[in-house]
Amino acid sequence: RFLEKIALDSEVSIEINLLPEQKSSINGVLPSVFFQIYITGDFVNILKFSERMEFGDYLIMVNSMTIKKVSKNQDAPSSPSGKVDAEFLVEIMNK
């Protein structure tokens, strides 16, 4: 529920997939779980989501992040806002 709450607070839609067990990127010091997270929303809100995830209650490592614009309007000026899709591959360490 942690990630869903952050998504709701950040005003983005989210889909979370649990990934098969993988080797931890920090040499197995802590047991960890891997998730693939798909998000759609305004670029600024996705940045809010990633910041809230980073400073949340869990130790989270973002292993990769991809952001792409959903649609491009040729007449619109370039700006950091607009609807985008984002994909995060995250590792959440268990206590």
C-alpha positions in Angstrom: 0.0 0.0 0.0 3.0 2.3 0.4 3.5 2.8 -3.3 -0.2 3.1 -4.0 -0.5 5.9 -1.4 2.4 7.8 -2.9 0.8 7.5 -6.3 -2.5 8.8 -5.0 -0.9 11.7 -3.2 1.2 12.5 -6.4 -1.9 12.3 -8.7 -0.5 9.6 -11.0 -1.9 6.3 -12.0 0.2 3.2 -11.1 0.6 -0.4 -12.0 3.0 -2.6 -9.9 4.4 -6.0 -10.8 6.3 -8.2 -8.4 9.4 -9.6 -10.2 10.9 -13.0 -9.8 13.6 -13.3 -7.2 16.8 -11.6 -8.3 20.3 -11.1 -6.9 20.5 -7.9 -4.8 22.5 -5.1 -6.2 24.0 -4.5 -2.7 25.6 -7.9 -2.4 22.8 -9.6 -0.5 23.4 -7.6 2.7 19.7 -7.2 3.2 16.9 -9.4 1.8 15.1 -7.5 -0.9 12.1 -7.6 -3.2 12.0 -6.3 -6.8 9.2 -4.5 -8.4 8.5 -3.1 -11.9 6.4 0.1 -11.6 4.5 1.7 -14.5 3.2 5.2 -14.0 1.2 7.6 -16.2 0.7 11.2 -15.3 2.0 14.7 -15.6 5.8 14.9 -15.7 6.0 17.1 -12.6 3.8 14.7 -10.6 6.0 11.7 -11.6 8.9 13.7 -10.2 6.9 14.2 -7.0 6.2 10.4 -6.9 9.9 9.5 -7.3 10.9 12.0 -4.6 8.3 10.7 -2.1 9.3 7.2 -2.9 13.0 8.1 -2.2 12.2 9.7 1.2 9.6 7.1 2.3 9.6 4.6 5.1 11.5 1.9 3.2 15.0 1.6 1.9 14.4 1.7 -1.9 17.0 1.6 -4.7 15.9 2.6 -8.2 17.8 0.3 -10.5 16.4 1.9 -13.7 14.0 4.6 -14.7 12.6 5.4 -18.2 10.3 8.3 -19.0 8.7 9.0 -22.4 6.2 11.5 -23.5 2.7 10.1 -24.3 1.9 12.4 -27.2 3.8 15.2 -28.8 2.0 18.4 -29.9 4.2 20.1 -32.5 2.6 23.5 -31.7 3.3 23.3 -28.0 6.5 24.8 -26.6 8.9 22.5 -24.9 8.3 22.4 -21.2 8.9 20.0 -18.3 5.1 19.5 -18.0 2.9 17.2 -20.0 1.6 13.7 -19.8 4.3 11.0 -19.7 4.7 7.3 -19.1 7.4 6.2 -16.7 8.8 2.8 -15.8 10.8 2.2 -12.6 12.7 -1.0 -11.7 13.1 -0.8 -7.9 14.6 -2.9 -5.2 13.0 -2.6 -1.8 15.1 -3.9 1.1 13.4 -5.8 3.9 14.3 -5.2 7.5 
